[in-house]
Amino acid sequence: MGYPDTFAGFAVESAEKWNQPKYREYKPRPFEDRDVDIQVIACGVCGSDVHTVTSGWGACPYPLIVGHEIVGYVKRVGDKCVTGLKVGQRVGVGAQAWACLECRQCKNDNEVYCPHMRDTYGSEYPDGSIMQGGYSSHVRIHEYFVFAIPDALKTELVAPMLCAGATAFSPLNRNGCGPGKRVGIVGIGGIGHFGILFAKALGAEVFAISRSDKKKEDAIKLGADGFIATQDKDWNKEHSMTFDLIVNCANSTKDFDLSAYMSLLDVNGRFINVGLPEGDGFKVEPFKMLGNGAVFGFSHIASRPEIIKMLDLAAEKGIESWVETLPVGEKGCGEALSRCYANDVRYRFTLTDYDKAFPN
């Protein structure tokens, strides 16, 4: 048996075996009238995949197939689909696969903040089934969360944009990144390197902010106009109250002096977090944060209009993510998860060669 009755993928079976995914066939949820079936051809590997399968973010519904930076070809389109997707079209899916589309948030293009939103993998679909991700032969997704990929974008390079790229793009888009603005990107990794690429493409003056100068050369190649190493003495003094926006993409709060970062912001500047580290999070000291009236906030993934805008910008500006490819399979998925856990990647992995792993 195979498609459309059975999908296959590489599933993690327990937290103890988080980097030893095994081939598994499973029955997808029933096809609905606004669903799209996608034959996967590539999938980015996200830090969220590691946090999930290790149970670092909490309980995981094992066995689970992760992956939410999916690119593939449309295989089937529901009878009531309205977005114009066609069989054979190259499309992408990010970290969200469902929302009610009826609440206030959804109607205001904030479906990512819908109280009923469902992640692409690990969430319980309304019918009670557990959603499986893109380390799979196919995925079945509501059409609203499926995006046409511009022809100018290469499959292996666009895949990581669908989560990491979108996560960096949304706070830039919503908080005024553009010409005449000074923007800082904290953490030069999978999300942070997209922060530099997109902030520069939007026309801002961009500074990369990292613990050491180890990634300075990379940051400049990505387009950063300046670089700040926080291990340097009085690193924040020279730049005090000069930034309009800082997007924090760092995945750790260890030895993170939040007050020093906040001191970089101009009056009413914004410090927006997109990284989701494990543990207790930030230490907020109100008396040290009053001096500039700055905003401390958070951002989730991007909305549908934002993802479309991001993809169009990437195609127009020729933006290319920094990607290493690995063949999908038990070995390739395991290696990608292990190396992602060890931060041994510059700066994203994309799983490829799906036709060899799933020949039927």
C-alpha positions in Angstrom: 0.0 0.0 0.0 1.1 3.6 -0.5 -0.2 7.0 -1.4 -2.9 8.2 -0.9 -3.8 5.7 1.8 -0.4 5.4 3.4 2.4 7.9 4.0 5.9 7.1 5.1 8.6 8.9 7.1 11.4 8.8 9.6 10.0 8.9 13.1 11.6 9.5 16.5 10.4 6.9 18.9 11.5 8.2 22.3 13.5 11.0 24.0 16.3 8.4 24.6 16.5 7.7 20.9 16.0 11.3 19.7 18.8 11.1 17.1 17.9 7.6 15.8 14.8 8.1 13.7 13.3 5.0 12.1 11.4 4.4 8.9 7.7 4.2 9.6 4.5 4.0 7.5 1.3 5.6 8.8 -2.2 6.4 7.8 -2.9 10.1 7.2 -5.9 11.8 8.6 -9.0 11.9 6.2 -8.7 14.2 3.2 -10.9 17.3 3.6 -12.3 19.6 0.9 -9.8 22.4 1.5 -6.8 20.1 2.0 -3.7 19.8 -0.3 -1.6 16.7 -0.5 2.1 17.4 -1.2 4.8 15.0 -2.3 7.8 16.2 -0.4 11.1 16.9 -2.2 13.0 18.7 0.5 12.7 19.7 4.2 14.8 22.0 6.3 16.0 20.9 9.7 15.0 23.4 12.5 16.2 23.8 16.0 12.5 23.2 17.0 12.9 19.7 15.7 15.6 19.0 18.2 13.8 20.7 21.1 10.7 18.6 20.3 12.2 15.2 19.9 14.4 15.5 23.0 11.4 16.6 25.0 13.3 19.8 25.8 10.1 21.8 25.4 7.9 19.3 27.1 6.1 16.1 26.4 6.3 14.8 22.9 3.7 12.5 21.3 6.1 9.7 20.2 6.5 8.3 17.7 6.7 11.6 15.8 7.9 12.6 12.4 9.2 16.2 12.6 10.0 18.7 9.9 8.3 22.0 9.2 10.3 23.6 6.4 8.7 21.6 3.6 9.0 22.0 -0.1 7.2 19.7 -2.6 4.9 19.3 -5.5 1.1 19.4 -5.2 -0.3 15.9 -5.6 -4.0 16.5 -4.9 -6.2 19.5 -4.3 -9.5 19.6 -2.4 -12.8 20.4 -4.2 -13.4 23.6 -2.2 -9.8 25.0 -2.3 -9.8 28.7 -3.2 -6.1 29.7 -3.3 -5.5 28.6 -6.9 -3.1 25.8 -6.2 -2.7 23.3 -9.0 -1.4 19.7 -9.2 2.3 19.7 -10.1 2.9 23.1 -8.7 6.0 23.6 -6.4 4.9 24.8 -3.0 6.1 25.2 0.6 4.7 24.7 4.1 6.0 26.2 7.3 5.5 25.7 11.0 1.8 26.2 11.0 -0.7 23.8 9.4 -4.1 24.8 10.7 -6.1 27.6 12.4 -9.8 28.2 12.8 -9.7 31.1 10.3 -12.8 32.5 11.9 -11.6 34.3 15.1 -10.6 37.9 15.4 -6.9 37.1 15.1 -7.4 35.0 11.9 -9.5 37.7 10.3 -6.8 40.3 11.0 -4.1 38.2 9.3 -2.8 37.1 12.7 -3.7 33.4 12.3 -0.3 32.5 13.8 -1.8 33.9 17.1 -5.1 32.0 16.7 -6.0 30.4 20.0 -6.7 27.2 18.1 -3.7 27.1 15.9 -2.0 23.8 15.2 1.7 23.2 14.5 2.7 21.3 11.4 3.9 18.4 13.5 3.1 17.2 17.0 -0.2 18.9 17.4 -3.6 17.2 17.7 -5.7 17.9 14.6 -9.4 18.6 15.3 -10.3 15.0 14.4 -7.9 13.7 17.1 -5.1 12.6 14.9 -1.5 13.7 15.6 0.0 15.8 12.9 3.2 14.5 11.3 5.9 16.6 9.6 8.1 16.8 6.6 10.7 14.0 7.1 8.0 12.2 5.2 7.0 11.1 1.7 3.9 13.3 1.7 2.1 15.8 3.9 -1.6 16.7 4.0 -2.1 20.4 4.8 -5.0 22.9 4.8 -4.5 25.1 1.7 -4.3 28.3 3.6 -0.9 27.2 5.0 0.5 26.1 1.6 2.5 28.7 -0.4 3.5 28.9 -4.0 7.3 29.0 -4.4 8.6 31.7 -6.8 10.5 30.1 -9.7 13.7 32.1 -8.9 14.2 30.4 -5.5 16.1 27.1 -5.3 14.4 24.3 -3.5 17.2 23.5 -1.0 17.7 27.2 -0.2 14.1 28.2 0.1 13.1 25.4 2.5 14.7 26.9 5.6 13.0 30.2 4.8 9.6 28.7 5.6 10.3 28.6 9.3 13.6 30.2 10.2 13.3 32.8 7.5 9.7 33.6 8.4 10.5 33.8 12.1 13.2 36.4 11.4 11.1 38.3 8.8 7.9 38.8 10.8 9.4 41.0 13.6 11.3 43.0 11.0 8.2 43.5 9.0 6.0 44.4 12.0 8.4 46.7 13.7 9.4 49.2 11.0 12.6 47.7 9.6 13.5 49.8 6.6 15.6 52.7 5.3 16.8 55.1 8.0 16.5 52.5 10.7 19.4 50.9 12.7 18.6 47.2 13.4 20.6 44.8 15.5 20.4 41.0 15.1 21.5 39.0 18.1 22.7 35.5 17.5 24.2 34.6 14.2 22.7 31.1 13.6 19.9 29.5 11.7 17.4 32.3 12.4 19.9 35.1 12.9 21.6 34.8 9.5 18.2 35.3 8.0 17.7 38.3 10.2 20.8 39.9 8.7 19.8 38.9 5.1 16.2 40.3 5.4 17.0 43.4 7.4 19.6 44.4 4.8 17.2 43.6 2.0 14.5 45.8 3.6 17.0 48.7 3.6 18.1 49.1 7.2 21.5 49.7 8.6 22.3 46.3 10.2 24.5 45.3 13.0 25.3 41.7 14.0 25.6 41.1 17.7 27.3 37.9 19.0 29.2 36.8 22.0 32.6 36.7 20.3 34.0 37.8 16.9 34.1 34.2 15.7 31.3 34.9 13.2 32.2 38.4 12.3 33.5 37.5 8.8 30.3 35.5 8.1 28.1 38.4 9.3 29.8 40.9 7.0 29.5 38.4 4.1 25.8 38.2 4.9 25.5 41.9 4.6 25.9 43.3 8.1 27.2 46.9 8.2 28.7 46.5 11.7 29.5 43.9 14.3 29.4 43.9 18.1 31.0 41.3 20.2 29.5 41.2 23.7 32.6 39.6 25.3 34.4 42.9 24.8 34.7 45.2 27.8 31.9 47.9 27.8 30.6 46.5 24.5 27.3 48.4 24.8 28.6 51.9 25.8 29.6 53.1 22.3 26.2 52.2 20.9 24.0 53.3 23.8 20.5 54.4 22.7 21.3 54.2 18.9 19.2 51.3 17.8 15.6 51.4 16.6 15.0 47.6 16.7 16.9 44.6 18.0 15.7 41.1 17.1 17.1 38.5 19.5 17.5 35.2 17.7 19.8 33.6 20.3 18.9 30.2 21.6 20.3 30.6 25.1 19.9 33.0 28.0 23.1 31.8 29.9 25.0 34.9 31.0 22.6 37.1 29.0 22.7 40.6 30.5 19.3 41.8 29.2 19.7 45.3 30.7 22.9 45.8 28.6 21.1 44.8 25.4 18.1 47.0 26.2 20.5 50.0 26.8 21.3 49.9 23.0 17.8 51.0 22.2 16.7 54.5 21.4 13.6 55.9 23.1 10.7 53.7 22.3 13.0 51.3 20.5 12.0 47.6 20.5 13.7 44.4 21.6 11.9 41.5 20.1 12.6 37.9 20.9 12.2 35.0 18.5 14.5 32.4 20.0 12.9 30.0 22.4 15.6 28.7 24.8 14.9 25.9 27.2 15.0 26.7 30.9 13.9 29.7 33.0 14.3 32.4 30.4 15.2 36.1 31.0 15.9 38.0 34.2 14.0 41.3 33.9 15.2 44.2 36.1 12.6 47.0 35.8 14.7 49.7 37.4 17.5 49.1 34.8 15.1 49.3 31.9 13.3 52.6 32.6 15.9 54.8 31.0 14.8 54.7 27.4 11.2 53.7 27.5 12.0 50.7 25.3 9.7 47.8 24.6 10.6 44.2 25.4 8.5 41.7 23.5 8.2 38.5 21.6 7.2 37.3 18.1 6.0 34.0 16.8 6.2 32.7 13.3 4.9 34.7 10.3 1.4 35.0 8.9 0.4 34.0 5.4 0.7 37.5 4.0 4.1 37.9 5.6 5.4 34.6 4.2 4.2 35.6 0.7 5.9 39.0 1.1 9.1 37.3 2.3 9.2 34.9 -0.6 8.6 37.7 -3.1 11.4 39.8 -1.5 13.8 36.8 -1.5 13.1 36.3 -5.2 13.4 40.0 -6.1 16.6 40.5 -4.2 18.2 37.2 -5.0 18.5 36.2 -1.3 20.1 32.9 -0.6 20.3 31.1 2.7 23.4 29.3 3.8 22.6 25.7 3.6 24.2 22.3 3.8 22.3 19.4 2.3 21.9 15.8 3.6 20.0 12.9 2.1 16.8 12.1 3.9 16.8 8.7 5.6 17.5 7.2 9.0 21.2 8.1 8.7 20.7 11.6 7.2 18.0 12.6 9.6 19.9 11.3 12.6 23.0 13.2 11.5 21.1 16.4 10.9 19.5 16.2 14.3 22.8 15.4 16.1 24.7 18.2 14.4 21.9 20.7 14.9 22.0 19.9 18.6 25.7 20.5 18.6 25.4 23.7 16.6 27.6 22.1 13.9 26.0 23.8 10.9 26.4 27.0 8.9 23.6 27.8 9.1 20.8 25.4 8.1 20.4 21.8 7.0 18.1 20.8 4.2 17.1 17.2 3.7 17.1 16.2 0.0 17.0 13.0 -2.2 13.4 12.2 -1.3 13.0 10.3 -4.5 15.6 7.7 -3.3 14.1 7.3 0.2 10.5 7.1 -1.1 10.7 5.7 -4.6 7.0 4.9 -4.9 
